[in-house]
Amino acid sequence: MAKNSIPSDIAKLSFEDALEQLEDIVRELEEGSGELDASIKAYERGAHLKRHCESKLKEAQNRVEKVVLGADGAAGLAPADLD
């Protein structure tokens, strides 16, 4: 697996599931009670989950930008302001 590729088990996750797993990892790491090797593996998984979530958000933003309803209700193309 390439260094920047997302593992297939993570790539299959929905945004919500990936975010939940990432939150669990952050909570566990903040507690600091695990072994070093397990913490490193959790951190690596968390980094993959973060990238996956970012990718899913970017996909959603692109979809929203493609279809934006105008004031008259007609569909049009315009960038969405998600900030």
C-alpha positions in Angstrom: 0.0 0.0 0.0 1.3 3.4 -0.9 2.1 5.8 1.9 -0.7 8.2 1.0 -3.4 5.7 0.1 -6.3 5.1 2.4 -6.7 1.5 3.6 -9.6 -0.2 1.9 -11.5 -0.8 5.2 -11.4 2.9 5.8 -12.3 3.8 2.2 -15.5 1.8 2.6 -16.7 3.8 5.6 -19.3 6.6 5.4 -18.3 10.0 6.6 -20.2 9.5 9.8 -18.7 6.1 10.7 -15.2 7.4 9.9 -15.7 10.4 12.1 -17.0 8.3 14.9 -13.9 6.1 14.8 -11.7 9.1 14.6 -13.3 10.6 17.7 -12.9 7.3 19.6 -9.2 7.2 18.7 -8.7 10.8 19.8 -10.4 10.1 23.1 -8.2 7.0 23.7 -5.0 8.9 22.8 -6.0 11.8 25.1 -6.3 9.3 28.0 -2.7 8.3 27.4 -3.2 4.9 29.1 -2.3 2.6 26.2 0.9 1.1 25.2 3.3 3.0 22.9 3.0 0.6 19.9 -0.8 0.5 20.1 -0.9 4.3 20.4 1.3 4.7 17.3 -1.0 2.3 15.3 -4.1 4.2 16.5 -2.5 7.5 15.5 -1.7 6.2 12.0 -5.3 4.9 11.6 -6.5 8.3 12.8 -4.5 10.0 10.2 -6.1 7.8 7.5 -9.5 8.4 8.9 -8.9 12.2 8.9 -7.9 12.2 5.3 -10.9 10.0 4.4 -13.2 12.5 6.2 -11.6 15.4 4.4 -12.1 13.7 1.1 -15.7 12.9 1.8 -16.3 16.6 2.8 -14.7 17.8 -0.4 -16.9 15.5 -2.5 -20.0 16.8 -0.7 -18.8 20.4 -1.3 -18.3 19.7 -5.0 -21.8 18.2 -5.3 -23.4 21.2 -3.6 -21.5 23.6 -5.8 -22.9 21.8 -8.9 -26.5 22.4 -8.0 -27.4 25.6 -6.3 -31.0 26.8 -6.4 -31.5 30.4 -7.3 -34.0 32.7 -5.8 -36.6 31.8 -8.5 -36.2 28.1 -7.7 -34.4 27.3 -10.9 -31.4 25.1 -10.6 -28.2 26.8 -11.6 -24.4 26.5 -11.3 -22.7 28.5 -8.7 -20.1 27.9 -6.0 -21.5 27.2 -2.6 -20.3 29.3 0.4 -19.7 26.5 3.0 -17.3 28.5 5.1 
